[in-house]
Amino acid sequence: MLETLRNIWKVKDLRNRMAYTIGVLLVVLVGCQLPVPGLDHVAISDYFKNSLGDSFSLMNSFTGGSFENMSILALNVTPYITASIIMQLLTIAIPALEEMHRDGEEGRKKMNTITRYITVALGILEGLGTSIGFGRGGYMYEYNAFNVALMVMILTCGGVFVMWLGECITEKGIGNGISIILLINIVSRMPGDFYGLYQKFVQGKSIGGAVIAAVVIVAVVVVTVVLVCLFNQAERRIPVQYAKKMAGRKMIGGQSTYIPIKVSTANVIPIIFAASLMEFPSILSNFFSADDSGTWGKVLRVLSQSNWCDPNHPVRSIGLIVYLVLIVLFAFFYTSIMFNPIEVANNMKKSGGFVPGIRPGKPTAEYMNTILNYVIFIGAIGLCIVAIIPIFFSGVFKANVSFGGTSIIIVVGVILETIKQIESRMLVRHYKGFLND
């Protein structure tokens, strides 16, 4: 990996792409600091920290803190990410989209266009909900139709602008643009989080206590990253043998290959779905000024991550159990719609392929489905372990940070994928040089 990073600066094309990517990311970071006019930003920041707790922690992490600061790029990549997930789900549910998905490059362009339209629509809805919520809460200096429309336009244009910058990085820079922007948003908040941990557990402590605290913090981060890397790279390979065929006077085929099934097939999607579902009641309660006392208030406290693993209130950790169950369920759900064993088995049968020891057709589909369920369960358990580590330390030791298991999975995944793309570009360059010679 280090060798790949060093080689970037030796190749002119990669060097130019890297410089372009850095330039675009600087534009994003500057945009995250420009406030939306007409809002009481100090009051909004205090409201997020004191009233909402971690209801918006995931979104705030994805936006690099711009949502908490309510900058012109407050929505950032969230509308596009949501639109992409919606398109993936609709592709399975709507036959026309599924056929479009199979049309190659032309179909991919059409689906990207639809995703852009959905992004704009989501940006308008999110901007409208945010502006009305702030207006009713008294965080807008003048709450009227013009200021609401202006704020909706600014937030929507900001989300679309970030989407466009991401596409520019994909075309002229290095890696997937939206993923790179999401990466820099998460990483940009990590220095502040580590400094907060330093102030809480290291600064002012005795030498022995400070060393132990620092070692524990580093060890937890390293172990989490290692676990994410292991689950990200792990896969179950199903062997496939293709029968020999007579073509003219020659026998062709007969090669052996395999079907890789990644342990983290659904990646971070189950955690995002589960976290969003757990936070939804709290968001509704804050936007509509619902009464948080009584039974409803107890339910909200159980659903809030900030109350989980609290030794003083162990009953509230019931929400953590619900959260982990949702992660497992969403892992099975998302993988089931993205990987169809029956379709794969039928395609293998048409191509003359078979799994050694398993009859083609339905038996192969049943065998692959059994393997898939086993792999999904292992991956879901891995997601639960990674997700629970920061929650445990936050609840027991009050080590509050903006990045959690979700953010670390995204950061590691994006870095590994970007490194692979860089290596692929360098390999293509070597082949071109060989052919030109």
C-alpha positions as a printed Julia matrix, in Angstrom:
437×3 Matrix{Float64}:
   0.0     0.0     0.0
   2.78    2.46    0.92
   4.6     1.58   -2.3
   1.44    2.37   -4.28
   1.07    5.74   -2.58
   4.68    6.6    -3.32
   4.33    5.62   -6.97
   1.43    8.04   -7.44
   3.8    10.99   -7.47
   6.12    9.3    -9.98
   3.45    9.02  -12.69
   2.38   12.31  -14.3
  -1.21   11.26  -15.0
  -1.78    9.99  -11.45
  -0.01   13.02  -10.03
  -2.36   15.36  -11.94
  -5.39   13.33  -10.87
  -4.29   13.44   -7.24
  -3.77   17.22   -7.4
  -7.21   17.65   -8.97
  -8.81   15.51   -6.25
  -7.1    17.48   -3.49
  -8.26   20.76   -5.07
 -11.89   19.62   -5.2
 -11.75   18.4    -1.6
 -10.43   21.81   -0.51
 -13.47   23.4    -2.18
 -15.73   21.05   -0.2
 -13.98   21.84    3.1
 -14.26   25.59    2.46
 -17.94   25.23    1.54
 -18.57   23.4     4.82
 -17.52   26.55    6.7
 -19.78   29.04    4.87
 -22.95   29.57    6.97
 -26.49   29.75    5.62
 -27.7    33.36    6.06
 -30.67   34.22    8.26
 -30.06   31.59   10.97
 -28.91   31.77   14.6
 -26.0    29.37   14.16
 -24.84   29.47   17.8
 -28.31   28.5    19.03
 -28.59   25.76   16.39
 -25.23   24.27   17.39
 -26.24   24.28   21.07
 -29.58   22.72   20.16
 -27.9    19.85   18.31
 -25.44   19.2    21.14
 -27.8    19.55   24.1
 -31.25   18.63   22.87
 -30.8    16.13   20.09
 -27.81   14.29   21.55
 -26.71   11.71   18.98
 -29.89   11.77   16.88
 -27.96   13.49   14.12
 -24.52   12.05   14.91
 -24.47    9.81   11.84
 -25.55   12.57    9.48
 -23.22   15.08   11.11
 -20.32   12.66   10.66
 -21.22   12.1     7.0
 -21.33   15.86    6.38
 -18.05   16.64    8.14
 -19.81   18.75   10.79
 -21.37   21.04    8.19
 -24.88   20.01    9.23
 -24.24   20.95   12.85
 -22.79   24.27   11.68
 -25.64   24.6     9.12
 -23.38   25.66    6.28
 -24.4    25.99    2.63
 -23.2    22.38    2.16
 -25.12   21.13    5.2
 -26.79   18.28    3.27
 -23.5    17.37    1.62
 -23.47   13.8     0.2
 -26.48   12.52    2.18
 -29.15   13.13   -0.53
 -27.04   11.33   -3.15
 -26.24    8.39   -0.86
 -29.93    8.0     0.03
 -30.89    8.27   -3.64
 -28.33    5.6    -4.58
 -29.71    3.21   -1.93
 -33.26    3.86   -3.13
 -32.22    3.13   -6.73
 -30.6    -0.16   -5.69
 -33.8    -1.24   -3.97
 -36.03   -0.08   -6.84
 -33.85   -1.94   -9.35
 -34.87   -5.21   -7.72
 -38.55   -4.23   -7.34
 -39.16   -2.67  -10.79
 -38.47   -4.89  -13.85
 -37.89   -1.9   -16.14
 -35.06   -0.63  -13.94
 -33.6    -4.12  -13.68
 -33.55   -4.39  -17.47
 -31.99   -0.95  -17.68
 -29.33   -2.08  -15.2
 -28.39   -4.92  -17.56
 -28.05   -2.68  -20.62
 -24.39   -1.97  -19.95
 -22.92    1.52  -20.22
 -26.03    3.06  -21.79
 -28.25    1.68  -19.04
 -25.84    2.87  -16.38
 -26.01    6.43  -17.75
 -29.82    6.4   -17.63
 -29.8     5.1   -14.06
 -27.3     7.8   -13.05
 -29.65   10.42  -14.51
 -32.58    9.05  -12.5
 -30.4     9.01   -9.38
 -29.6    12.7    -9.93
 -33.29   13.58  -10.16
 -34.0    11.64   -6.96
 -31.1    13.48   -5.3
 -32.63   16.84   -6.19
 -36.06   15.74   -4.9
 -34.57   14.47   -1.62
 -32.56   17.69   -1.27
 -35.74   19.73   -1.58
 -37.59   17.56    0.95
 -34.72   17.58    3.45
 -34.2    21.31    3.01
 -37.92   21.99    3.45
 -38.14   19.88    6.6
 -35.01   21.47    8.08
 -36.06   25.05    7.31
 -39.61   24.6     8.68
 -38.23   22.89   11.79
 -35.79   25.74   12.43
 -38.44   28.35   11.72
 -40.88   26.85   14.19
 -38.12   26.41   16.75
 -37.2    30.1    16.61
 -33.75   29.58   15.09
 -34.55   31.66   11.99
 -34.32   35.43   12.45
 -37.4    36.0    10.28
 -39.67   33.03    9.74
 -41.54   33.69    6.51
 -42.15   32.02    3.16
 -39.33   33.88    1.41
 -36.65   32.87    3.92
 -37.89   29.28    3.95
 -37.73   29.14    0.14
 -34.27   30.75    0.17
 -32.96   28.22    2.69
 -34.45   25.31    0.73
 -32.81   26.59   -2.45
 -29.41   27.04   -0.75
 -29.42   23.59    0.88
 -30.64   21.85   -2.28
 -28.09   23.61   -4.49
 -25.39   22.74   -1.95
 -26.29   19.04   -2.11
 -26.39   19.1    -5.93
 -23.07   20.98   -6.03
 -21.4    18.31   -3.87
 -22.86   15.61   -6.13
 -21.37   17.39   -9.16
 -17.98   17.71   -7.45
 -18.08   13.99   -6.69
 -18.72   13.18  -10.35
 -15.83   15.48  -11.31
 -13.5    13.54   -9.01
 -14.71   10.23  -10.47
 -14.05   11.48  -14.02
 -10.87   13.52  -13.6
  -9.51   12.53  -10.2
  -8.79    9.34   -8.26
 -11.38    6.95   -6.87
 -15.14    7.23   -6.55
 -15.88   10.91   -6.03
 -18.8    10.64   -3.6
 -16.92    8.05   -1.53
 -13.81   10.25   -1.42
 -15.85   13.27   -0.25
 -17.56   11.11    2.38
 -14.12    9.89    3.48
 -12.71   13.39    3.9
 -15.84   14.5     5.79
 -15.39   11.72    8.34
 -11.61   12.06    8.62
 -11.78   15.86    9.02
 -13.57   15.43   12.36
 -11.24   12.79   13.77
  -8.46   15.15   15.01
 -11.0    17.03   17.13
 -12.38   13.77   18.49
  -8.92   12.47   19.42
  -8.09   15.8    21.06
 -11.32   15.52   23.08
 -10.29   12.02   24.21
  -6.87   13.37   25.13
  -8.39   16.12   27.27
 -10.78   13.72   29.0
  -8.55   10.72   29.69
  -4.9    11.81   29.37
  -4.46   15.49   30.16
  -3.92   16.22   33.84
  -3.66   12.54   34.83
  -0.71   10.86   36.47
   1.98    9.46   34.16
   0.88    5.86   34.74
  -2.8     6.64   34.26
  -2.16    8.77   31.17
  -0.04    6.06   29.54
  -2.63    3.37   30.24
  -5.44    5.56   28.87
  -3.46    6.41   25.72
  -2.58    2.75   25.13
  -6.21    1.68   25.57
  -7.46    4.36   23.14
  -4.89    3.42   20.49
  -5.53   -0.3    21.02
  -9.3     0.09   20.61
  -8.9     2.05   17.39
  -6.32   -0.38   15.97
  -8.38   -3.47   16.88
 -11.49   -1.94   15.29
  -9.63   -1.07   12.09
  -8.08   -4.55   11.9
 -11.49   -6.21   12.37
 -12.97   -4.04    9.64
 -10.11   -4.89    7.27
 -10.53   -8.62    7.97
 -14.27   -8.6     7.35
 -13.88   -6.33    4.33
 -11.42   -8.66    2.6
 -12.84  -12.03    3.74
 -14.83  -14.07    1.22
 -16.22  -17.56    0.75
 -15.26  -19.06   -2.59
 -17.65  -21.56   -4.17
 -15.73  -23.73   -6.7
 -17.21  -23.95  -10.22
 -16.21  -26.39  -12.95
 -17.14  -25.87  -16.6
 -17.68  -28.93  -18.8
 -15.63  -29.41  -21.95
 -17.34  -28.8   -25.29
 -16.48  -29.84  -28.82
 -15.92  -26.88  -31.16
 -14.91  -28.14  -34.6
 -12.06  -30.54  -33.98
 -11.03  -29.03  -30.66
 -12.23  -29.43  -27.1
 -12.78  -26.11  -25.37
 -13.8   -25.24  -21.82
 -13.16  -27.42  -18.84
 -11.58  -24.66  -16.77
 -12.06  -24.34  -13.03
 -13.02  -21.08  -11.35
 -14.97  -19.93   -8.32
 -17.79  -17.6    -7.25
 -16.6   -15.23   -4.5
 -19.17  -14.34   -1.83
 -17.87  -11.56    0.38
 -18.5   -11.81    4.09
 -19.4    -8.1     4.13
 -21.75   -8.41    1.15
 -24.04   -5.65    2.4
 -21.09   -3.58    3.67
 -22.22   -0.73    5.92
 -25.8    -0.53    4.6
 -27.39   -2.59    7.45
 -25.87   -0.29   10.09
 -27.12    2.81    8.24
 -30.62    1.37    7.92
 -30.73    0.26   11.56
 -29.35    3.57   12.91
 -31.77    5.6    10.78
 -34.73    3.54   11.98
 -33.68    3.87   15.63
 -33.21    7.65   15.31
 -36.44    8.29   13.39
 -38.76    8.58   16.46
 -36.38   11.03   18.15
 -36.17   13.18   15.01
 -39.96   13.31   14.74
 -40.24   14.17   18.42
 -37.86   17.12   18.1
 -39.28   18.49   14.86
 -42.9    18.32   16.04
 -42.16   19.33   19.65
 -43.68   16.15   21.08
 -43.96   15.7    24.84
 -40.89   13.73   25.99
 -42.25   12.98   29.45
 -43.98    9.8    30.53
 -43.93    6.62   28.48
 -42.91    8.32   25.23
 -39.89    9.87   26.92
 -38.8     6.47   28.28
 -39.08    4.98   24.81
 -36.93    7.75   23.32
 -34.28    7.27   26.0
 -34.17    3.53   25.25
 -33.78    4.21   21.52
 -31.0     6.78   21.99
 -27.44    5.45   21.58
 -26.16    7.91   24.17
 -28.01    5.92   26.87
 -26.82    2.44   25.91
 -24.28    0.53   28.04
 -24.84    3.0    30.88
 -24.07    1.19   34.19
 -26.49    3.51   36.03
 -29.4     2.67   33.7
 -28.94   -0.91   32.43
 -32.58   -1.19   31.29
 -31.95    1.41   28.58
 -29.54   -1.04   26.9
 -32.6    -2.87   25.59
 -32.34   -0.43   22.71
 -28.88   -1.83   21.93
 -30.34   -5.34   21.62
 -33.01   -4.03   19.24
 -30.3    -2.21   17.27
 -28.18   -5.37   16.86
 -31.22   -7.43   15.84
 -32.06   -4.81   13.18
 -28.5    -4.97   11.84
 -28.75   -8.75   11.4
 -32.2    -8.52    9.77
 -31.17   -5.76    7.37
 -28.0    -7.69    6.46
 -30.12  -10.67    5.38
 -32.68   -8.44    3.66
 -30.22   -6.34    1.67
 -28.07   -9.29    0.6
 -31.15  -11.3    -0.45
 -32.2    -8.6    -2.91
 -28.68   -8.01   -4.23
 -27.64  -11.67   -4.7
 -30.08  -14.17   -6.23
 -28.83  -17.8    -5.93
 -31.53  -19.08   -8.33
 -30.46  -16.66  -11.07
 -26.78  -17.46  -10.55
 -27.47  -21.22  -10.64
 -29.5   -20.9   -13.85
 -26.78  -18.84  -15.54
 -24.19  -21.46  -14.54
 -26.38  -24.24  -15.95
 -26.79  -22.41  -19.27
 -23.02  -21.93  -19.49
 -22.29  -25.58  -18.71
 -20.96  -24.84  -15.24
 -21.58  -26.78  -12.07
 -20.41  -26.98   -8.48
 -18.4   -30.2    -7.98
 -20.55  -32.76   -6.15
 -23.78  -30.74   -6.61
 -26.28  -31.29   -9.4
 -26.98  -28.25  -11.65
 -30.23  -26.32  -11.32
 -32.31  -26.32   -8.14
 -29.84  -28.33   -5.99
 -27.1   -25.82   -6.85
 -29.39  -22.92   -5.93
 -30.23  -24.54   -2.59
 -26.55  -25.23   -1.89
 -25.58  -21.63   -2.7
 -28.46  -20.3    -0.59
 -27.22  -22.33    2.4
 -23.68  -21.02    1.96
 -25.0   -17.47    1.48
 -27.04  -17.55    4.7
 -24.03  -18.82    6.62
 -21.77  -16.1     5.18
 -24.36  -13.36    5.78
 -24.7   -14.41    9.43
 -20.94  -14.28    9.95
 -20.8   -10.85    8.27
 -23.73   -9.57   10.36
 -22.02  -10.7    13.58
 -18.89   -8.89   12.44
 -20.9    -5.71   11.8
 -22.46   -6.0    15.26
 -19.04   -6.34   16.9
 -17.65   -3.31   15.08
 -20.8    -1.29   15.81
 -20.89   -2.14   19.53
 -17.24   -1.26   20.33
 -17.63    2.57   20.25
 -21.09    2.33   21.85
 -19.67    0.32   24.76
 -16.82    2.75   25.46
 -19.15    5.73   25.03
 -21.66    4.34   27.52
 -19.26    2.97   30.13
 -16.43    5.53   29.94
 -18.27    8.48   28.29
 -15.73    8.47   25.46
 -17.93   10.37   23.03
 -16.64   10.67   19.47
 -18.35   11.53   16.18
 -16.87    8.54   14.37
 -18.16    5.09   15.25
 -18.19    1.64   13.74
 -20.12    2.91   10.71
 -17.6     5.63    9.96
 -14.59    3.32   10.38
 -16.12    0.74    8.03
 -16.64    3.46    5.42
 -13.15    4.92    5.84
 -11.39    1.55    5.58
 -13.57    0.41    2.68
 -13.04    3.6     0.67
  -9.27    3.58    1.26
  -8.92   -0.06    0.19
 -11.09    0.46   -2.9
  -9.18    3.61   -3.89
  -5.85    1.8    -3.52
  -7.16   -0.95   -5.82
  -8.19    1.62   -8.44
  -4.78    3.28   -8.28
  -3.06   -0.08   -8.73
  -5.33   -0.87  -11.68
  -4.46    2.43  -13.35
  -0.76    1.8   -12.85
  -1.13   -1.72  -14.27
  -2.93   -0.35  -17.36
  -0.17    2.22  -17.75
   2.49   -0.53  -17.71
   0.58   -2.48  -20.35
   0.31    0.63  -22.54
   4.04    1.24  -22.2
   4.74   -2.36  -23.15
   2.51   -2.16  -26.25
   4.01    1.18  -27.35
   7.48   -0.29  -27.13
